[in-house]
């Protein structure tokens, strides 16, 4: 049971969900942790406990992997037609759409993000991802190949599901990240053990009920709540897992790689970023100013692709800096469940301490605060949207991922696109970037020069289920979404017959 009443602004269905004794989904059954342990879930707007959830450990991981292994190796999932699998995935999308408001409220309470954002971004994108991948279930295929070796041969490839997949997701988009992982794995014919972030487990637990309601066979989808060391680490190292898919910090991603080495399981990683947003002198500032502000302040800055380094041409620097600072100062902050909130709290006390620590570090190294820079309110984990100037390339706030509403603004004067690109690429990350200009030639030249998996032109944070998403350098391995994500969950088999 929840230790305190849930926010009175939520509907009765949401309140009832939080008040339950929460259980994980393992082998088609809703179960407590084998140890009986639970851990608290906090409302980041108040710092108060709103639920207790099971604390999965190695024994629970073992049970889940065994169930997934059975469902894959012996059926029924592997014996189902691709059409049947696609229909089940589509059914989950329908159920999610039917319960959109409840999921949006759960996300706002659990993660802290504005309810309005969950309604128009997280939920629609999750629903669309399920439907997009449901369509792919019947379209994964191989090729026939032309043979140049002497003799008569018939050669072709088959694309087969990789097997049992362990998936570990972060807390910034709890539902959406779960769907980004689950939908393509299921469409590919894999069975899944999903370990959700301990900070934000609630929408995944509710999603588990939808999989059960849709009629998924036992063991195909298993959803665990627990900590990284207790549940994530044994999942990454488990010999019964064929592949690990992880989204989170680069530091933890490196640990995942080491843990997976035991049976050389396949690994895909969607990791950190330090994305540049570059405003050229001819940019439409009516679009560029709010666009680059949104690039960093959307989702409290808790986006791996947030536009956290703002490069502004010196001829428009003052106007852009003032515009972004004014937007920062005018953002209405509050609890995510409040319909007037434009920016909610950071997800946890740990994240609050990290972000404020970076702001203090920047100031101590000589950065100036043009907007924000302080805590908001006297409870919860709120940090004002912050604009830092006078930053230098070697500062921690410029080089390291802050994962909060903090942007480092600097000017540039060089018309040499190679020089601008070198500065934009001057980081160990390569996840995303945005270029703001009316000159299409400049835009597309920069898109080629920037070393990042996504380059947006005159926009930022634009996503679609069809668009592959992932990074260069230390931003990860592989891609999420689009046709490309299917490579994460399939193996290619070559078959050759002598004729």
N, C-alpha and C positions, 0 to 999 in steps of 0.2 A: 504493500500500500504506500501511496505517497505520504511523505512526512508532513506536508503542509497542503492546504487547499491550492489547487491550480488557479491561475489568474481568472478572475470572474468574467473577463471579457470573452473567453472562449465558449464555444457552444457545448451543450451537454454531452454530445458524443465524444468530443475531444477530452473533456474533463473525465468522463468514464474511462477512457483509454488510459490516461495517466494514473488512475486510481487502482488499476489491476495489479495482480501479481504477475510480473512479466516473465515470459519464458522464451527460450531459444527454440529454433526449428532445427531438429536433427532427425534424419531418417523418417520424415513425414509426421513426427510427433512434436508437440510443444513441451519442452522439458526444462527443468532447473539445471544448474550446474551440478556435476557429479559430486563436488565437494559441499554443495549447499551454500557456497559463498555468494554474496551479492556486493554491488558497489553503488554509490550514489550518483545520480544525474542531477546537474545543477541548472537552474535558470540563470543564464548569464546577465540578465537585466537586473537581478536582485542578489545573486550569489546564494540563493536558497535552494535546498534540495526539493525536487519535484517528483522523483521516482527512485526506485531501487531496481537494478537489473542483474541478471546472473553474471557471475564472474567465471567465464570459461577458462579452463586450463588444459594441460596436455591431454588428460583423459577425455575431455570433451572434444578436443580436436581429433583425437584418435577415433572416437565414435562417429564423428561427422565424416572423416575421410573414408572410414570403412563403409559407411552407408553410400557415399558417393561412388566409391570404387565398385560396390555391388551393382548399383543402378547403371553404371556405365558398362562394366564388363559382362554382366549377365542380363541386362535389360531391366526395366522395359524401355528406358530412354533410347538406348542404342538400337533397339529393334523397331522403334516408332518410325513412321514415314516422316519425311521432311515437312510435308504438308500438315501433319498432325502436330508436329512441334511448333510450326509457325502459328497455327490456330491457337494453341495454348498461350504463346507469348502475346499474341494480339488480345486474348481475353484478359490478361493482366492489365494491359493498357486500358481496356474498357473499364475495368474495375477501379483502376487508379483515377480515371477521369470522373467516374461516378462519385468518388470520395475526395475530390480535389480540395474542397474547403477544409475538410478535417486534416488532410495531410499538410496543407499550407499552415494551419494553426499549430500543428505539432512541430513543424520545422521552425516556426517563429519562436515558439517557447523553448525549444531544445537548443537551437543554434544561435538565436538572437537576431536573425536577419529580419528585415521588415516584412510583415505579412503581405503587403502589396507586391513586393519583389518575388516572394515565394509563389504567389498566385499567377504572376504573368511571366515568370522566367523559369524557376526550378520545376514546377509541376508541368507546364506545357512541354518543356524540353524533354522531361523524363517520359511523358506519354508518347511524344513523337519518336523518341529513341526506341521504345519498345516496338512501335508499329513499323518503323523503318527496318529494324532487324528482323522482325517477323517475316517481312517480305524477302529478306535475304536467305531465310532458312531453305527455300526451295531453289535457290539459284547458285549455290556453291558448287563449282564443278571444276574438272580438270581440262586438259587439252590433248588433242592428237598431235603427234610430232612428225616432222619430216626427217627421215633417217638418211644419213650420208655414208654410213658404213657399208661396205660391199655385202651383198646378200639381200634376202627378202625378209623383212621384219615389219611387224606392226607394233608401234610404241605409243604409249599414252600416259598421262599422269592422272592421278586421283588426289583429291584434296579431302583428307579425313580429319575428324575431330581429334584433338591432341589427347583428350582423356579427362582426368580429374584435375580441376583447376582450383588452386587456392587464390583468393582475392582479398586484398587488404586495402581499405579505403580511408580517406581523411575526413575531417570534420567540417570543412568549409562549405561544401554542398552535399550534405549527407545523403539525401535521397538521390539526387542527380548522379553523384559518383557511384552509388550502388547500381543504378540502372546502366550507366556507361560500361560497367564491368559485366553485369549479369546478362544483359540483352544479347551482345555478340557471342558470348560464351555458349549460351543456350541455343542460339540460332545455328551455331557451328556444330552442335550435337554433344557438347561437353556437359559434364556434371560439375557442380560448384560447391565449394565451402567458402563462404564470405565472412570475413572478420571485419566488423564495423568499428569505427573510431569510438573509443571509450567515452569521449566527451559528448558525442551526439548519436546515441544508439536508437532513438525512439522511432524515427520514420522507417528504419530498416525492420524493426520488430513488427510494425504495423504492415509493412510490405510483405513480410513472411506470411501473414494471415491471408493476404490476397493470393499468393501462390497456392496456398492450401485450398482456398475457395475456388480458384480456377481449375483445380483438379490435377496439378502436377504430381507425377508419381513420387513415392517416397524415395528420398535420397538424392533426387536430382538437384534440389536447391537446399542447402543447409546454411543457416545464418546464426553466427555466434557473436556474443557480446563479451568483451574482455579487454585486458591490457595487452600492450605490445609484447612485453616480456613473457607474460603467462600464456597467451594464446597466439599472438602473431608469430613469435619466434618458432614455436613448435610446428606451426602450419608451414612456414617457409622451409623448414628443415625436413619435413615429413617425407619418408621414402615412398609413400603411396600417392604423393602428389606429382603430377606430370609437368605442371607449369604454375608459376606464380605471377600474378599481375598486381602491381603495387602502384598506388598514387599517394604521394606524400613528399616529405622533405628529402633533399639529396643525401643528407647524412644517413637517414634511415634506409634509403634506397641502397646505399653501399653495404649496409649490414644485411639487407635482404639478399644481395648477390652472394655474399660470403655464406649465408645460411643455406642457400640453394645448391651449393657446390657438392653436397654429399652424393646426390644421384644425378648431378648435372641437369637438373630440371630446367626447362625453358623459362626465361624471365622477360617480362616487359615492365618498364618503369616510366611513370609520368611524374616528373619531379619538379624542382623549384625553378624560379625565373627571376629576372631582374630586367623587365622589359622596357625598352626605350620607346618614348613617343616623341617624334621629331616634327616640329612645326617650322615650315619654310616661310619666307617672307611673303609669298603670294597666297598663302593659305586663306581660306574663308574663315575668318576668326569667329564669325557668328556660329560656326559649327565646331571649329577647332577648340575654342575655349571650353564650352560645356562638354565636348567630347573627351578632351584629355582630363578634365576634372572627374568625369564619370569613370574614365579608365583606371583611376587610382582609388576613388572613393566608393565605387560600387562594391557591395557585399563587405563593407567596412575595410576595404583593402585586402581582404582575406582571399585573394585570387592568385594562383600561381602565375598568371599572365598579366597581373596588374601593371599599368603603365607607371612604374615607380621612379623612372628616370625621365625627366621632361627636358628635352633639348629644344631651345627656342632661339630662332634667329635674332640677332641683336637689334634689328630694325623694328621688331614687334615685341621684343622681350618685355618691356615695361607694361604694355597693354595686356599681354597674355598673363603675365604674373599677377597683375592686379585683378584681372577677370577670374582666374582660378582661385585666388585668395578670397575674393568676394563670395564666390560660390561656396568655398569651404566654410566661411563664416556664417553663411545663411542656411546651412543644412540643419534640418530639424532632427534632433537626436532624441531617442526614447526607446522604450521596450519594443521589441519586434512586433508584439501583438497589438500595439497601439496603431490604429489606422492612419494616424497623422505622421508616424515615424518615417523618416527618410534614411536614417542611419541608426542601426542598432548597436549593441555592445559587441566587444570582442568576445570570443567564444569561452574564454576561461581566465582565471586569475593568472595562470602561467603565461598565457598569451599576452595579457595586459602588462605583466612585468617585462616581458620580452620587448614589446613595442615601445613602452615608455623608456626602457633602457637604451634602445637604439636612438630615440630622440635626444636623450641626455648625452649620449656618446657623440652625436653629431654636433650638438651645441658646444660640448667640451673641446671638440676638434676645430671649432671655428665657424660652424654653420650658423646662419641667422634664421630666426623663425619669422616668416612672413604671415603665417596664419596658424591658429591652433597651438599645438605643442603641449597641451595640458590634459589632465583628467577632466571628464565631464561628470558633474553630479557627485554625490557622496556615497553611492552604493552601486553595485554592479561593476562591470568591466568596460566602462566607456572611455574612449580616447577621442579627443577632438580631431577632426580632419586637419591634417598638418601639412604646411608647405614650408620646405627648407630651401634657403638660398645660400650663396657663397660656399657651396660644397665643392670639394676637390675629388678627382678620380680615385685617389687612394683611401678615402674615408670609408669606414665600415658601413655607414648608411648608404653609400653609393655602390659598394661592391657586394654586400651581403643582402640576402632576402629578409625583409622586415616582416612581411605578411600582416600589414596593418595599413591604416589610412595615412600614409606618410609618403610624400613625393619630394624628390630632390630636383630642383630646377636650376638649370645653367644655360648660359647663352653660347651661341657659336656665330662666327662671322665668315667662316670659310665657305666659298662657293664650290670648292672641290668636293664632289660627292664621295670620293674615296676616303677623304679625311673624315667627313661626317660619319660615314659608315664604320670606319675604324674606331671612332670614339663610341659609337653605339654598340659595337661588338666587343668593347673592352670590358668583358666580364666572363666569368666561367660558365655562365648560363647561355642558353639560346632557345628560349621557348617561344616568345612572341615579340612583336614590335608593331608600331603604327606610324604611318607617314602622312603628313597633312600638307597638301599642296594642290593648286589648281593645274599644275603642269603634269600631264599624264606621262610625259617622257621622264621627268624627274622621279615620279612615283614608281614607275616600273623599273627604272635603273636602280633605285634604292631597294626595291623588293628583291632584286638579284644580289645586291651587295650585302644585305643584312643576313647574318647567320642565325636564322631562327626558323622554327617549324611553321610558324604562322606570321604573315605580314598583312596587316589591315591597312587599307588606303582610305583616308578620310572617315575612318570609323575605328572602333576598338571594342573588344569584348563582344564580337558578333559570332554566334555559334549556330550550327545546324547539324542534324544527325548525319548528313551526307559529307560534311567537311572533316577530313582527317585532322587530328590535333595531337601534337607531341613536340619534342624538342631536339635541338642539336646539343652537342657538348654535354655538360653535366645536367642538362634538363631531361635526360632520360633516353630510353631505348624503346623503339616501336611507336605506334600511333594508336590513339583512341578514335572511335567513330569512323564513319565512312566505310567504304569497301576495304580500305587498308587494315582496319582493325581485325578483320577475319584472319589475317596472317598470324595474329597473336594466338589464335585458338585452333589452328589447323596444322597438320603435317602434309607434306607433298610426297606422294609415293609414285615412283616411276615403274611402269610395267612394260616389258618388252617380250614379244612372242616371235619366235622364228616361224616363218611361213613356208 
